[in-house]
Amino acid sequence: MRATVPVCQIEKFPTQEAQRARSCNNLLSTHLLVEMWQAPFSLLADAKEVERLLTYAGNGHSEQGDVISYQFSPYGVSAKATFGDVHIFIHTWPENGYAAIDIFANDHQGAYSVFERLKEAFCPQYVHVLEMKRGQLIEMEET
């Protein structure tokens, strides 16, 4: 049996060229807005399973993490995981095979490392990502 590779589309939110020129190294974090479709019901429906998968995704930093979740009835989960400078928020709709995930990380590589482990953990068939740079610090000119 062949493993299927999820279809993955990544978009980068455009920033104004003038801001980019003045602040290219003054970013506070990378924010990935992730949507996953056609993930297995069993991985999205139970809070303990979602906590386990978030721990796997976040522990690439080899740090102890803090994961909390809320179990909806009859199924579905909202959860938050914090691992040092990485924060993950997830909301699941298992009946639709869908999860909405936010990943905040201090650096680009850290955000994408967590993203790759989340794809591996949740096994979606389709993924859409929007990348945003958060906290662009721009130099203010005197007026």
Secondary structure, 3 states (H helix, E strand, C coil): CCCCCCEEEEEECCCCHHHHHHHCCCCCEEEEEEEEECCCHHHHHCHHHHHHHHHHHHHHHCCCCEEEEEECCCCCEEEEEEECCEEEEEEEEHHHCEEEEEEEECCHHHHHHHHHHHHHHHCCCEEEEEEEEECCCCCCCCC
